[in-house]
């Protein structure tokens, strides 16, 4: 059976504390219950530089959803070793076809053009595996990401196990994105910019492909309880855990060797004084990020300073909450006041490269 067809039978999850982590139950009048800890239902609080307001129409931006380099194999392994649940996940020791799960997960994400974070979060919100310190019964591992596994029914034999589940989820997400990019509905009828009812039922108008794909996979909102609210909430928590030690990760002002290390539109890797940093050209304004641990940005004339024609570049604003030891800037840059490109009456304190 086609994986996309099988997934139509999947109806999402409801977060709930349970005593038997191997059990998945479907209520008589509600969505299925998945074994995740109560702490996953604690709504994330806003922090500086982080949008923590749930918008059911915009679960994750497309750039983040398809950022295949967002997490390395080492990042995923470290996540398992020291999880946000303040304990080591049993997944740190799991292997898929002889290789660590961390590598299998990143490889599957790259192969299908999605962020490894998406698969990592799905491992948790579907079956609670990331938060478990000891391995559960094999039947829960077999349905790790809920792909090809209709609620309260056995998974398709071909989709059982960690490796098959990673491949199944990556494959169907890739298919949804391809359909949407081609202007088609997903197999479940979701499309960017068109309202559709979830199984709650609530009307949702996806603002981007990532959101439409996530509702195709899990057609529930379930604010404060499960479904795609749970995906959004756990994704925020996991991003913060990962990025706390990596300010401006793949963002303006972040370190780079090539432009592929920078995950935003029209990114460039500009090397000054021996340090490469992510930037992009601009004429007046720069984009800002809603991700945790990212600086604000400012457009200023850096072209003249590096010996070329006047040209605006986006630089990170000084932020001592991110960089406390260098006046709010990463090593290799210094905090200076600079005028806005084409609007010199407006200035800001920015991290000037090469300082």
C-alpha positions in Angstrom: 0.0 0.0 0.0 1.2 3.5 -0.8 2.6 5.3 2.2 0.6 8.4 1.6 -2.6 6.3 1.4 -1.8 4.5 4.6 -1.2 7.8 6.4 -4.8 8.9 5.7 -5.8 6.5 8.4 -3.6 8.2 11.0 -5.6 10.6 13.1 -3.1 12.4 15.4 -2.2 12.2 19.1 -3.3 13.6 22.4 -0.6 14.2 25.0 -1.4 12.6 28.3 0.5 11.2 31.3 0.1 7.5 31.4 1.5 4.7 33.6 2.1 2.3 30.8 4.3 3.9 28.1 3.7 1.0 25.8 -0.1 1.7 25.5 -1.8 3.8 22.9 -5.5 4.2 23.5 -8.2 5.6 21.3 -11.1 7.1 23.3 -14.6 6.5 22.2 -15.3 10.1 21.5 -11.9 11.7 21.0 -8.5 11.5 19.5 -5.9 8.8 20.4 -3.8 9.2 23.5 0.0 9.0 23.2 2.4 8.4 26.1 4.2 11.7 26.5 5.0 13.2 29.9 2.9 16.0 31.3 5.8 18.5 31.0 5.4 18.4 27.2 1.9 20.0 27.7 3.4 22.9 29.7 3.2 25.8 27.2 6.6 27.4 26.5 7.0 30.9 27.9 8.2 33.7 25.6 11.9 34.5 25.9 13.9 37.3 24.3 14.0 36.9 20.5 11.5 34.0 20.5 7.9 34.1 19.3 6.0 31.8 21.6 2.5 32.6 20.6 0.8 29.6 19.1 -0.8 30.2 15.7 -2.6 27.1 14.4 -2.3 28.5 10.8 1.5 28.7 11.0 3.1 25.9 12.9 6.7 26.2 11.5 8.1 28.3 8.7 9.1 26.6 5.5 12.8 27.6 5.8 13.0 25.8 9.2 11.0 22.8 8.1 13.3 22.1 5.2 16.6 23.1 6.9 18.4 19.8 6.5 21.6 21.1 8.2 19.8 22.4 11.3 21.1 19.5 13.4 24.2 17.4 12.8 24.7 13.8 13.8 26.7 15.0 16.8 23.9 17.4 17.7 21.2 14.7 17.7 23.5 12.3 19.6 24.2 15.0 22.2 20.4 15.6 22.4 19.8 12.0 23.3 22.7 11.9 25.8 21.4 15.0 27.6 17.8 15.5 26.7 15.5 18.4 27.8 14.0 16.0 30.2 17.1 16.1 32.3 17.8 12.4 31.7 19.6 10.3 29.1 17.2 8.9 26.4 17.4 5.2 25.7 17.6 6.3 22.0 21.2 7.2 22.5 22.1 3.5 22.3 19.7 2.5 19.5 21.0 1.5 16.1 19.5 1.2 12.7 21.1 -1.2 10.3 24.3 -1.1 12.4 24.6 2.7 12.6 23.6 4.9 15.5 20.0 6.2 15.4 21.3 9.8 15.4 23.1 9.2 12.1 20.1 7.3 10.6 17.8 10.1 11.6 20.0 12.8 10.1 20.6 10.8 6.9 16.8 10.2 6.5 16.1 13.9 7.0 18.7 14.9 4.4 17.5 12.3 1.9 14.0 13.6 2.0 14.8 17.4 2.3 13.5 18.0 5.8 14.9 19.3 9.1 16.1 16.5 11.4 14.3 18.4 14.2 11.0 17.5 12.5 11.7 13.8 12.8 13.1 14.2 16.3 10.0 16.0 17.5 7.8 13.4 15.8 9.6 10.6 17.7 8.4 12.3 20.9 4.9 13.5 20.1 3.8 10.3 18.5 5.2 7.8 21.0 7.1 9.6 23.7 10.3 7.8 22.9 12.8 10.7 23.4 11.7 11.2 27.0 12.1 7.5 28.0 15.2 6.5 29.9 14.7 2.8 29.4 13.5 1.0 26.3 9.7 0.3 26.1 8.1 -2.7 24.6 9.0 -3.3 21.0 5.5 -2.6 19.8 5.9 1.0 20.7 9.3 1.3 19.0 7.8 -0.4 15.9 5.4 2.6 15.5 7.9 5.2 16.6 6.7 8.1 14.3 3.2 6.8 13.8 3.7 6.4 10.0 1.7 3.7 8.3 0.1 2.9 11.7 -3.7 3.5 11.8 -4.9 4.4 15.3 -5.4 1.4 17.6 -4.4 -1.0 14.8 -1.2 -2.7 13.9 1.3 -0.9 11.7 1.9 -2.1 8.2 4.5 -4.9 8.4 6.8 -3.0 6.1 6.8 0.1 8.3 7.7 -1.4 11.6 10.9 -0.4 13.4 13.0 2.7 13.8 14.6 2.6 10.4 11.3 1.9 8.5 9.5 4.6 10.5 12.2 7.3 9.8 12.1 6.4 6.1 8.3 6.4 6.0 7.9 9.8 7.7 10.6 11.4 5.6 9.1 9.9 2.4 5.5 11.1 3.1 6.6 14.6 4.2 8.7 14.9 1.1 5.6 13.9 -1.0 3.4 16.4 0.7 5.9 19.2 0.1 6.3 18.2 -3.6 2.6 18.2 -4.1 2.2 21.6 -2.5 5.1 23.1 -4.4 3.4 21.9 -7.6 0.2 23.7 -6.7 -1.6 20.5 -5.8 -3.5 19.6 -2.7 -1.9 17.0 -0.4 -3.5 13.6 -0.4 -5.7 14.6 2.5 -6.8 17.8 0.8 -4.7 20.4 2.5 -3.4 23.4 0.5 -1.7 26.7 1.4 -4.1 29.6 1.8 -7.3 27.5 1.8 -9.4 26.8 4.9 -10.1 23.2 5.9 -11.5 21.6 9.0 -9.4 19.5 11.3 -10.9 16.6 13.3 -11.3 18.8 16.4 -13.1 20.3 14.3 -11.5 23.7 13.8 -11.0 25.7 10.6 -7.3 26.1 9.7 -5.9 28.1 6.7 -2.3 27.0 6.3 0.0 29.9 5.8 2.8 27.8 4.3 3.7 24.4 3.0 5.2 23.2 6.3 1.9 23.8 8.1 -0.2 22.1 5.4 2.2 19.1 5.5 1.9 18.8 9.3 -1.9 18.8 9.2 -1.8 16.2 6.5 0.2 14.0 8.8 -1.8 14.8 12.0 -5.2 16.4 11.3 -5.8 17.8 14.9 -5.1 21.1 16.6 -5.8 20.2 20.2 -4.5 23.4 21.8 -2.9 22.8 25.1 -3.3 19.0 24.8 -1.8 17.3 21.8 -2.0 17.2 18.0 -0.2 20.0 16.1 -0.2 22.2 19.2 1.9 19.5 20.9 4.2 19.4 17.8 4.7 23.2 17.9 5.2 23.2 21.7 7.7 20.4 21.8 9.6 21.8 18.7 10.0 25.1 20.6 11.3 23.4 23.6 13.7 21.3 21.6 15.0 24.3 19.6 15.7 26.2 22.9 17.6 23.2 24.3 19.7 22.9 21.2 20.3 26.6 20.5 21.1 27.8 24.1 24.8 27.2 23.4 24.6 28.2 19.8 23.4 31.8 19.5 22.6 33.0 16.0 22.8 29.4 14.7 22.6 29.5 10.9 21.4 33.2 11.3 22.7 36.7 10.6 26.0 37.1 12.6 26.4 33.4 13.0 29.6 31.6 12.0 30.0 30.2 8.6 32.5 28.7 6.1 30.2 28.8 3.1 26.8 30.3 2.4 25.2 26.8 2.9 26.0 27.3 6.6 23.4 30.1 6.7 19.7 29.2 6.6 17.8 32.2 5.2 17.0 33.7 1.9 19.8 35.2 -0.2 22.4 34.3 2.5 26.1 35.0 2.0 29.1 34.0 4.1 31.3 37.1 4.4 34.8 36.6 5.7 36.5 39.6 7.3 39.5 39.4 9.7 39.6 35.6 9.3 36.1 34.9 10.6 33.2 34.1 8.3 29.7 35.3 9.3 26.3 34.9 7.9 24.8 38.0 6.2 22.9 39.2 3.2 22.8 42.4 1.1 20.1 45.0 1.9 19.1 48.5 1.0 17.2 49.6 4.1 15.9 46.8 6.3 16.8 43.2 7.2 14.6 40.3 8.2 14.4 39.2 11.9 14.0 35.7 13.2 11.4 34.3 15.6 13.8 31.5 16.7 15.2 31.4 20.2 18.7 32.8 20.8 18.9 35.0 17.7 20.0 38.6 17.5 18.0 41.4 16.0 19.4 42.7 12.7 20.3 46.0 11.1 21.1 47.1 7.6 24.3 49.2 7.3 26.9 50.1 4.7 29.6 47.5 5.1 30.7 47.6 1.5 32.6 50.9 1.8 34.4 49.5 4.9 35.7 46.4 3.0 37.0 48.5 0.1 34.2 48.1 -2.4 31.3 50.3 -3.5 28.8 51.3 -0.9 26.6 48.3 -0.2 24.2 47.5 2.7 24.7 44.3 4.6 22.7 42.8 7.4 24.6 42.7 10.7 23.5 41.4 14.1 22.6 43.9 16.7 24.6 43.9 19.9 22.8 41.7 22.5 24.4 41.1 25.9 21.8 38.4 26.7 23.4 36.3 24.0 27.0 37.4 24.2 27.8 38.6 27.7 31.6 38.7 27.4 32.1 40.9 24.3 29.6 43.8 24.6 26.9 41.7 23.1 28.8 40.4 20.1 30.4 37.1 19.1 34.2 36.8 19.2 35.8 38.3 16.1 33.4 41.3 16.0 32.9 44.4 18.1 29.9 46.4 19.1 29.8 49.8 17.4 27.2 52.4 16.4 26.4 52.4 12.7 24.0 54.3 10.5 21.2 52.6 8.6 21.9 52.2 4.9 20.1 54.9 2.9 18.7 56.4 6.1 21.7 57.7 8.0 19.6 59.6 10.6 18.8 56.2 12.2 21.6 54.3 14.0 21.9 51.1 16.0 24.6 49.3 17.9 25.7 46.4 15.7 28.4 43.7 15.7 30.9 45.0 13.3 33.0 42.1 11.8 36.7 42.0 12.2 36.8 43.8 15.5 
